[in-house]
Amino acid sequence: MHGELNYSIRPFVKRAKADEFISRTHGDMQQLSNQLLSFHSAQNHTNVTLVNHDPNAENKVLALMLYPYSQLSLSQLQNYTKELSTEQKGKIIQTYMGARKHRRDKPFRALEQTYYDFDILADFGAYRDLQRHRVLTQMRQDLTILHGYETPEEILDVGLKKEYDYAMKASAELYQKIHSRFPKEAQYVIPFAYRVRWMMKMNLREAYHFIELRSGVQGHPSYRRISQLLYHEIARVHPTLAQHMKFVDLTPSQTAFHLTQKPVSGMYALSRFQAEMKKEEKKEAREEKKENSAQ
């Protein structure tokens, strides 16, 4: 394919040749991982887990909030913020963040001072939606049948669980047949309902953007719930820094996949459909305005 495309669109495919360094490194790492981890089994908890965070983040972020507006060194400011009272710290954060009127008012760069590492296990469909979000670091593991699959509540409501489980089982059997010879290619036959594990690394500024956007009512219930759990994890360790993440939609979806031990029920029926209706109404209003202007 590369040889043929080289004749007509050479500039677009000149870097598309097989890369020996990438191929060899991935192969060697897979072999080493198999040797080192063969005696360990995966923990199939379905959740969002905050693995790493900076316990001193608050003082560092506060110092950086003050930094552009002073002539002091960063170390001086960090020492200064350590001695502040809770009330004084709250006033700095309130002044820096409090004027936001909607999620499009982006926080400033002081929030980039602290990072969070999350380990997530959820359905592959949710991953594919969130994978498109480029303003953070993501790395996923291979898609397998190892972690089981999610069952949407709609399947249960219409009485198709038996047929659904049969389809999932048939896909798993096909995956196992292909996997023995083509382990990477076998991923293509796995339905998106199967779970995959991936990590997300984001700083607090990225977290504000990601969580406020992806928790919105127009989003799919699966990744809305992931966004909500991300928020709760950050608020648990850094409540002062998370308190101005005020455009997070924490209302449960009507259909929520079981990302925690407790099933989630709620409202927001046909929320995406309602959003589309609003868009159409705005479009019709614009067209009507044009027609009136023309007359």
Secondary structure by P-SEA (a helix, b strand, c coil): cccccccccccccccccccaaaaaaaaaaaaaaaaacccccccccccccccccccaaaaaaaaaaacccccccaaaaaaaaaaccaaaaaaaaaaacccccccccccccccccbbbbbbbbccaaaaaaacccccbbbbbccccccbbbbbcaaaaaacaaaaaaaaaaaaaaaaaaaaacccccccccccccbbbbbbbbbcaaaaaaaaaaaacccccaaaaaaaaaaaaaaaacccccccccccccccccccccccccbbbbbcccaaaaaaaaaaaaaaaaaaaaaaaaac
